[in-house]
Amino acid sequence: PRLVNFVTQTPGLSSIAKAMAGMAQERQIPRFASRTFTSWFRERAPKNVGAQRVLLWPDTFNNFFYPATLAAALEVLEDAGFQVIVPEQSLCCGRPLYDFGMLPQAKRQLQQILRVLEPEIAAGTPLVGLEPSCVTVFRDEMVGLFPADQVAHRLFTQTFLFGDFLATHAPDYTIPELHRKALVHGHCHHKAVIKMDGEEKVLKAMGLDYQLLNDGCCGMAGSFGFEADKYDVSIAAGERVMLPAVRGADEDTLIITDGFSCREQIRECTDRTAVHVAEVLQLALHQQRLNGTATKKPEVQVAHLAPKALAEPTTAPVRTALIAGASLAAAGLLVRFLQKRKSQGNPNVRA
């Protein structure tokens, strides 16, 4: 991650990387975490052994970019008395593939999930996910792609978003209270497929004074808002309701949204960082310890709760920087060479 982050976060190099990827120059390439959640989790001693098992889904976005969010969900689930497990293999729900029409490849990934998770699915182990776009694959598209597959149908009934799971499957758990103001944006898949009822039930149980925005899409929509020719539409969608509401919120107001895309749009277009409902619950568990912190912004307090092993990556060393610079320069020259060759073969194409 340090090598990649050096390339994507260094002015000049990042511009080349974005140009090569067809990304809008106004966008920031998301920074990879220094370590994945899954690698950190496997080094932990298990907790609540013998209690009801819960399968925590390490989605690609949180696992590689926001692993502290998964760590927050882990802490809350264990506080609720569950034994948390994660898949042994690296798995992907396939949404990035079939969003671009690559259905055969996406089906192979989904079939792999069904094979790997079949023992836990047969045992009735609930699957709890944090990213709405991933969870809704199991709650919507999967059974559409495999209508006769009983394992897929069982996974459909056993899959829950984090907030919905706590609201429906942890009746004896006392939700920790957190009396603060909050602004809540619902991810599109969350609102359309699962609804916000479970999330709101948890927020009410916490005692939050929250406002659920009636704002449609955040505008990022996966890779849509990163693409150069979609940037203006993406920003216009965000500016309808969500972004002005976030900018107008008090500094000590929680900005809550569960979707990676939504969090990225807010991070790039405002001076605030949105937090996941799992992180809000984690904050409630530790609020007394954090009461003495100097900042008003709750997202800064949330960042203090991340395990040290999942901290932000350090600056790349000189050797790594040189390798990164040379690699990018070589790639840039290759692109330029190919463009020149193409223009020589076609008089209507300029290099």
Contacts in CASP RR format, 6 or more apart in sequence:
PFRMAT RR
TARGET T0000
AUTHOR 0000-0000-0000
METHOD contacts of the structure
MODEL  1
PRLVNFVTQTPGLSSIAKAMAGMAQERQIPRFASRTFTSWFRERAPKNVG
AQRVLLWPDTFNNFFYPATLAAALEVLEDAGFQVIVPEQSLCCGRPLYDF
GMLPQAKRQLQQILRVLEPEIAAGTPLVGLEPSCVTVFRDEMVGLFPADQ
VAHRLFTQTFLFGDFLATHAPDYTIPELHRKALVHGHCHHKAVIKMDGEE
KVLKAMGLDYQLLNDGCCGMAGSFGFEADKYDVSIAAGERVMLPAVRGAD
EDTLIITDGFSCREQIRECTDRTAVHVAEVLQLALHQQRLNGTATKKPEV
QVAHLAPKALAEPTTAPVRTALIAGASLAAAGLLVRFLQKRKSQGNPNVR
A
1 32 0 8 1.000
1 33 0 8 1.000
1 34 0 8 1.000
1 35 0 8 1.000
1 313 0 8 1.000
2 34 0 8 1.000
2 313 0 8 1.000
2 314 0 8 1.000
2 315 0 8 1.000
2 316 0 8 1.000
2 317 0 8 1.000
2 320 0 8 1.000
3 316 0 8 1.000
3 320 0 8 1.000
3 323 0 8 1.000
3 324 0 8 1.000
4 32 0 8 1.000
5 31 0 8 1.000
5 32 0 8 1.000
5 313 0 8 1.000
5 316 0 8 1.000
6 13 0 8 1.000
6 315 0 8 1.000
6 316 0 8 1.000
6 320 0 8 1.000
6 321 0 8 1.000
6 324 0 8 1.000
7 13 0 8 1.000
7 14 0 8 1.000
7 17 0 8 1.000
7 324 0 8 1.000
7 325 0 8 1.000
7 327 0 8 1.000
7 328 0 8 1.000
8 14 0 8 1.000
8 17 0 8 1.000
8 29 0 8 1.000
8 31 0 8 1.000
9 29 0 8 1.000
9 31 0 8 1.000
10 324 0 8 1.000
13 324 0 8 1.000
13 325 0 8 1.000
13 328 0 8 1.000
14 28 0 8 1.000
14 29 0 8 1.000
15 25 0 8 1.000
16 328 0 8 1.000
16 331 0 8 1.000
16 332 0 8 1.000
17 23 0 8 1.000
17 29 0 8 1.000
17 328 0 8 1.000
18 24 0 8 1.000
18 25 0 8 1.000
18 27 0 8 1.000
18 29 0 8 1.000
19 25 0 8 1.000
20 331 0 8 1.000
20 332 0 8 1.000
20 335 0 8 1.000
22 227 0 8 1.000
22 228 0 8 1.000
23 29 0 8 1.000
23 226 0 8 1.000
23 227 0 8 1.000
23 228 0 8 1.000
24 225 0 8 1.000
24 226 0 8 1.000
24 227 0 8 1.000
24 228 0 8 1.000
24 230 0 8 1.000
24 231 0 8 1.000
25 228 0 8 1.000
26 231 0 8 1.000
27 225 0 8 1.000
27 226 0 8 1.000
27 231 0 8 1.000
27 268 0 8 1.000
28 267 0 8 1.000
28 268 0 8 1.000
30 65 0 8 1.000
30 264 0 8 1.000
31 65 0 8 1.000
31 312 0 8 1.000
31 313 0 8 1.000
32 64 0 8 1.000
32 65 0 8 1.000
32 313 0 8 1.000
33 64 0 8 1.000
33 65 0 8 1.000
33 66 0 8 1.000
33 67 0 8 1.000
33 68 0 8 1.000
33 310 0 8 1.000
33 312 0 8 1.000
33 313 0 8 1.000
34 310 0 8 1.000
34 311 0 8 1.000
34 312 0 8 1.000
34 313 0 8 1.000
34 314 0 8 1.000
35 67 0 8 1.000
35 309 0 8 1.000
35 310 0 8 1.000
36 58 0 8 1.000
36 63 0 8 1.000
36 64 0 8 1.000
36 67 0 8 1.000
37 58 0 8 1.000
37 62 0 8 1.000
37 63 0 8 1.000
37 67 0 8 1.000
37 70 0 8 1.000
37 71 0 8 1.000
37 86 0 8 1.000
37 310 0 8 1.000
38 58 0 8 1.000
38 63 0 8 1.000
38 86 0 8 1.000
38 90 0 8 1.000
40 67 0 8 1.000
40 71 0 8 1.000
40 307 0 8 1.000
40 309 0 8 1.000
40 310 0 8 1.000
41 58 0 8 1.000
41 70 0 8 1.000
41 74 0 8 1.000
41 86 0 8 1.000
42 86 0 8 1.000
46 83 0 8 1.000
47 78 0 8 1.000
47 83 0 8 1.000
47 84 0 8 1.000
48 78 0 8 1.000
48 81 0 8 1.000
48 82 0 8 1.000
48 83 0 8 1.000
48 84 0 8 1.000
49 83 0 8 1.000
50 83 0 8 1.000
51 81 0 8 1.000
51 82 0 8 1.000
51 83 0 8 1.000
52 81 0 8 1.000
52 82 0 8 1.000
52 83 0 8 1.000
53 82 0 8 1.000
53 83 0 8 1.000
53 84 0 8 1.000
53 85 0 8 1.000
53 120 0 8 1.000
53 123 0 8 1.000
53 125 0 8 1.000
54 77 0 8 1.000
54 82 0 8 1.000
54 83 0 8 1.000
54 84 0 8 1.000
54 85 0 8 1.000
54 125 0 8 1.000
54 126 0 8 1.000
54 127 0 8 1.000
54 128 0 8 1.000
54 165 0 8 1.000
55 85 0 8 1.000
55 86 0 8 1.000
55 87 0 8 1.000
55 117 0 8 1.000
55 120 0 8 1.000
55 125 0 8 1.000
55 126 0 8 1.000
55 127 0 8 1.000
55 128 0 8 1.000
56 70 0 8 1.000
56 73 0 8 1.000
56 74 0 8 1.000
56 77 0 8 1.000
56 84 0 8 1.000
56 85 0 8 1.000
56 86 0 8 1.000
56 128 0 8 1.000
56 129 0 8 1.000
57 86 0 8 1.000
57 87 0 8 1.000
57 127 0 8 1.000
57 128 0 8 1.000
57 129 0 8 1.000
57 130 0 8 1.000
57 134 0 8 1.000
57 135 0 8 1.000
58 70 0 8 1.000
58 86 0 8 1.000
58 87 0 8 1.000
59 93 0 8 1.000
59 129 0 8 1.000
59 130 0 8 1.000
59 131 0 8 1.000
59 134 0 8 1.000
60 92 0 8 1.000
60 96 0 8 1.000
60 134 0 8 1.000
61 131 0 8 1.000
61 134 0 8 1.000
61 259 0 8 1.000
61 260 0 8 1.000
62 69 0 8 1.000
62 70 0 8 1.000
62 130 0 8 1.000
62 131 0 8 1.000
62 260 0 8 1.000
63 70 0 8 1.000
65 260 0 8 1.000
66 260 0 8 1.000
66 263 0 8 1.000
66 276 0 8 1.000
67 310 0 8 1.000
68 279 0 8 1.000
68 303 0 8 1.000
68 305 0 8 1.000
68 306 0 8 1.000
68 307 0 8 1.000
68 310 0 8 1.000
69 130 0 8 1.000
69 276 0 8 1.000
69 278 0 8 1.000
69 279 0 8 1.000
70 130 0 8 1.000
70 278 0 8 1.000
71 306 0 8 1.000
71 307 0 8 1.000
71 310 0 8 1.000
72 276 0 8 1.000
72 278 0 8 1.000
72 279 0 8 1.000
72 281 0 8 1.000
72 282 0 8 1.000
72 302 0 8 1.000
72 305 0 8 1.000
73 128 0 8 1.000
73 129 0 8 1.000
73 130 0 8 1.000
73 162 0 8 1.000
73 276 0 8 1.000
73 278 0 8 1.000
74 84 0 8 1.000
75 282 0 8 1.000
75 285 0 8 1.000
76 166 0 8 1.000
76 278 0 8 1.000
76 281 0 8 1.000
76 282 0 8 1.000
76 285 0 8 1.000
77 84 0 8 1.000
77 128 0 8 1.000
78 84 0 8 1.000
79 173 0 8 1.000
79 285 0 8 1.000
80 166 0 8 1.000
80 170 0 8 1.000
80 173 0 8 1.000
81 173 0 8 1.000
82 170 0 8 1.000
85 120 0 8 1.000
85 125 0 8 1.000
87 116 0 8 1.000
87 117 0 8 1.000
88 116 0 8 1.000
89 112 0 8 1.000
89 116 0 8 1.000
91 109 0 8 1.000
91 112 0 8 1.000
91 113 0 8 1.000
91 116 0 8 1.000
92 109 0 8 1.000
93 109 0 8 1.000
93 110 0 8 1.000
93 113 0 8 1.000
93 134 0 8 1.000
93 137 0 8 1.000
93 138 0 8 1.000
94 105 0 8 1.000
94 106 0 8 1.000
94 109 0 8 1.000
94 110 0 8 1.000
94 137 0 8 1.000
95 106 0 8 1.000
95 133 0 8 1.000
95 134 0 8 1.000
95 137 0 8 1.000
95 141 0 8 1.000
96 223 0 8 1.000
97 103 0 8 1.000
97 105 0 8 1.000
97 106 0 8 1.000
97 109 0 8 1.000
98 106 0 8 1.000
98 141 0 8 1.000
99 222 0 8 1.000
99 223 0 8 1.000
103 145 0 8 1.000
106 145 0 8 1.000
107 145 0 8 1.000
107 146 0 8 1.000
110 137 0 8 1.000
110 142 0 8 1.000
110 145 0 8 1.000
110 146 0 8 1.000
110 152 0 8 1.000
111 146 0 8 1.000
113 155 0 8 1.000
114 121 0 8 1.000
114 146 0 8 1.000
114 149 0 8 1.000
114 151 0 8 1.000
114 152 0 8 1.000
114 155 0 8 1.000
117 127 0 8 1.000
117 155 0 8 1.000
118 151 0 8 1.000
120 127 0 8 1.000
121 151 0 8 1.000
121 154 0 8 1.000
121 155 0 8 1.000
121 158 0 8 1.000
122 151 0 8 1.000
122 154 0 8 1.000
124 154 0 8 1.000
124 158 0 8 1.000
125 158 0 8 1.000
126 158 0 8 1.000
126 159 0 8 1.000
126 160 0 8 1.000
126 165 0 8 1.000
126 169 0 8 1.000
127 138 0 8 1.000
127 155 0 8 1.000
127 158 0 8 1.000
127 159 0 8 1.000
127 160 0 8 1.000
128 160 0 8 1.000
128 161 0 8 1.000
128 162 0 8 1.000
128 165 0 8 1.000
129 135 0 8 1.000
129 159 0 8 1.000
129 160 0 8 1.000
129 161 0 8 1.000
129 162 0 8 1.000
130 161 0 8 1.000
130 162 0 8 1.000
130 258 0 8 1.000
130 276 0 8 1.000
130 278 0 8 1.000
131 258 0 8 1.000
131 259 0 8 1.000
131 260 0 8 1.000
132 161 0 8 1.000
132 187 0 8 1.000
132 188 0 8 1.000
132 189 0 8 1.000
132 190 0 8 1.000
132 193 0 8 1.000
132 194 0 8 1.000
132 258 0 8 1.000
132 259 0 8 1.000
133 187 0 8 1.000
133 189 0 8 1.000
133 222 0 8 1.000
133 259 0 8 1.000
133 260 0 8 1.000
133 261 0 8 1.000
135 159 0 8 1.000
135 160 0 8 1.000
135 161 0 8 1.000
135 189 0 8 1.000
135 194 0 8 1.000
136 189 0 8 1.000
136 190 0 8 1.000
136 193 0 8 1.000
136 194 0 8 1.000
138 155 0 8 1.000
138 156 0 8 1.000
138 159 0 8 1.000
139 156 0 8 1.000
139 159 0 8 1.000
139 193 0 8 1.000
139 194 0 8 1.000
140 193 0 8 1.000
142 152 0 8 1.000
142 155 0 8 1.000
142 156 0 8 1.000
143 149 0 8 1.000
143 152 0 8 1.000
143 153 0 8 1.000
143 156 0 8 1.000
145 152 0 8 1.000
146 152 0 8 1.000
160 168 0 8 1.000
160 169 0 8 1.000
161 190 0 8 1.000
161 194 0 8 1.000
161 198 0 8 1.000
161 199 0 8 1.000
161 258 0 8 1.000
162 258 0 8 1.000
162 276 0 8 1.000
162 277 0 8 1.000
162 278 0 8 1.000
163 198 0 8 1.000
163 199 0 8 1.000
163 202 0 8 1.000
163 277 0 8 1.000
163 278 0 8 1.000
164 194 0 8 1.000
164 197 0 8 1.000
164 198 0 8 1.000
164 199 0 8 1.000
166 173 0 8 1.000
166 175 0 8 1.000
166 202 0 8 1.000
166 281 0 8 1.000
167 197 0 8 1.000
167 198 0 8 1.000
167 199 0 8 1.000
167 201 0 8 1.000
167 202 0 8 1.000
168 198 0 8 1.000
175 202 0 8 1.000
175 205 0 8 1.000
175 206 0 8 1.000
175 281 0 8 1.000
175 284 0 8 1.000
176 206 0 8 1.000
176 281 0 8 1.000
176 284 0 8 1.000
176 285 0 8 1.000
176 287 0 8 1.000
177 206 0 8 1.000
177 207 0 8 1.000
177 284 0 8 1.000
178 206 0 8 1.000
178 207 0 8 1.000
178 208 0 8 1.000
178 280 0 8 1.000
178 283 0 8 1.000
178 284 0 8 1.000
178 287 0 8 1.000
179 207 0 8 1.000
179 208 0 8 1.000
179 209 0 8 1.000
180 208 0 8 1.000
180 209 0 8 1.000
180 252 0 8 1.000
180 253 0 8 1.000
180 254 0 8 1.000
180 298 0 8 1.000
181 208 0 8 1.000
181 209 0 8 1.000
181 210 0 8 1.000
181 249 0 8 1.000
181 250 0 8 1.000
181 252 0 8 1.000
181 253 0 8 1.000
181 254 0 8 1.000
182 203 0 8 1.000
182 208 0 8 1.000
182 209 0 8 1.000
182 210 0 8 1.000
182 211 0 8 1.000
182 253 0 8 1.000
182 254 0 8 1.000
182 255 0 8 1.000
182 256 0 8 1.000
182 280 0 8 1.000
183 210 0 8 1.000
183 211 0 8 1.000
183 213 0 8 1.000
183 245 0 8 1.000
183 246 0 8 1.000
183 249 0 8 1.000
183 253 0 8 1.000
183 254 0 8 1.000
183 255 0 8 1.000
183 256 0 8 1.000
184 196 0 8 1.000
184 199 0 8 1.000
184 203 0 8 1.000
184 210 0 8 1.000
184 211 0 8 1.000
184 212 0 8 1.000
184 213 0 8 1.000
184 256 0 8 1.000
184 257 0 8 1.000
185 213 0 8 1.000
185 215 0 8 1.000
185 218 0 8 1.000
185 242 0 8 1.000
185 255 0 8 1.000
185 256 0 8 1.000
185 257 0 8 1.000
185 262 0 8 1.000
185 266 0 8 1.000
185 274 0 8 1.000
186 196 0 8 1.000
186 199 0 8 1.000
186 212 0 8 1.000
186 213 0 8 1.000
186 257 0 8 1.000
186 258 0 8 1.000
186 259 0 8 1.000
186 262 0 8 1.000
187 218 0 8 1.000
187 257 0 8 1.000
187 258 0 8 1.000
187 259 0 8 1.000
187 261 0 8 1.000
187 262 0 8 1.000
188 216 0 8 1.000
188 217 0 8 1.000
188 218 0 8 1.000
188 221 0 8 1.000
190 196 0 8 1.000
190 199 0 8 1.000
190 258 0 8 1.000
190 259 0 8 1.000
191 216 0 8 1.000
196 212 0 8 1.000
199 258 0 8 1.000
199 277 0 8 1.000
200 212 0 8 1.000
202 277 0 8 1.000
202 281 0 8 1.000
203 210 0 8 1.000
203 256 0 8 1.000
203 277 0 8 1.000
203 280 0 8 1.000
206 280 0 8 1.000
206 281 0 8 1.000
206 284 0 8 1.000
208 254 0 8 1.000
208 280 0 8 1.000
210 254 0 8 1.000
210 256 0 8 1.000
213 241 0 8 1.000
213 242 0 8 1.000
213 245 0 8 1.000
214 241 0 8 1.000
215 238 0 8 1.000
215 240 0 8 1.000
215 241 0 8 1.000
215 242 0 8 1.000
215 245 0 8 1.000
216 237 0 8 1.000
216 240 0 8 1.000
216 241 0 8 1.000
216 242 0 8 1.000
217 237 0 8 1.000
217 238 0 8 1.000
218 237 0 8 1.000
218 238 0 8 1.000
218 242 0 8 1.000
218 257 0 8 1.000
218 261 0 8 1.000
218 262 0 8 1.000
218 265 0 8 1.000
218 266 0 8 1.000
219 225 0 8 1.000
219 233 0 8 1.000
219 234 0 8 1.000
219 235 0 8 1.000
219 237 0 8 1.000
219 238 0 8 1.000
219 261 0 8 1.000
219 265 0 8 1.000
220 226 0 8 1.000
220 234 0 8 1.000
220 261 0 8 1.000
220 262 0 8 1.000
220 264 0 8 1.000
220 265 0 8 1.000
221 234 0 8 1.000
221 261 0 8 1.000
222 260 0 8 1.000
222 261 0 8 1.000
224 230 0 8 1.000
224 234 0 8 1.000
225 231 0 8 1.000
225 233 0 8 1.000
225 234 0 8 1.000
225 265 0 8 1.000
234 265 0 8 1.000
235 269 0 8 1.000
238 265 0 8 1.000
238 269 0 8 1.000
242 262 0 8 1.000
242 265 0 8 1.000
242 266 0 8 1.000
243 265 0 8 1.000
243 266 0 8 1.000
243 269 0 8 1.000
243 270 0 8 1.000
246 255 0 8 1.000
246 266 0 8 1.000
246 270 0 8 1.000
246 272 0 8 1.000
246 274 0 8 1.000
247 270 0 8 1.000
247 271 0 8 1.000
247 272 0 8 1.000
249 255 0 8 1.000
249 272 0 8 1.000
251 296 0 8 1.000
251 297 0 8 1.000
252 296 0 8 1.000
252 297 0 8 1.000
252 298 0 8 1.000
253 298 0 8 1.000
254 275 0 8 1.000
254 280 0 8 1.000
254 298 0 8 1.000
254 299 0 8 1.000
255 266 0 8 1.000
255 272 0 8 1.000
255 273 0 8 1.000
255 274 0 8 1.000
255 275 0 8 1.000
255 299 0 8 1.000
256 274 0 8 1.000
256 275 0 8 1.000
256 276 0 8 1.000
256 277 0 8 1.000
256 280 0 8 1.000
257 263 0 8 1.000
257 266 0 8 1.000
257 274 0 8 1.000
257 276 0 8 1.000
258 276 0 8 1.000
258 277 0 8 1.000
259 276 0 8 1.000
262 274 0 8 1.000
263 273 0 8 1.000
263 274 0 8 1.000
263 276 0 8 1.000
266 272 0 8 1.000
266 273 0 8 1.000
266 274 0 8 1.000
267 273 0 8 1.000
267 274 0 8 1.000
272 297 0 8 1.000
272 299 0 8 1.000
273 297 0 8 1.000
273 299 0 8 1.000
274 299 0 8 1.000
275 283 0 8 1.000
275 298 0 8 1.000
275 299 0 8 1.000
275 302 0 8 1.000
279 302 0 8 1.000
279 305 0 8 1.000
280 302 0 8 1.000
282 302 0 8 1.000
282 305 0 8 1.000
283 290 0 8 1.000
283 298 0 8 1.000
283 301 0 8 1.000
283 302 0 8 1.000
283 305 0 8 1.000
286 305 0 8 1.000
290 301 0 8 1.000
290 304 0 8 1.000
290 305 0 8 1.000
293 300 0 8 1.000
293 301 0 8 1.000
293 304 0 8 1.000
295 301 0 8 1.000
316 324 0 8 1.000
336 351 0 8 1.000
339 351 0 8 1.000
340 351 0 8 1.000
342 349 0 8 1.000
342 351 0 8 1.000
343 349 0 8 1.000
343 350 0 8 1.000
343 351 0 8 1.000
END
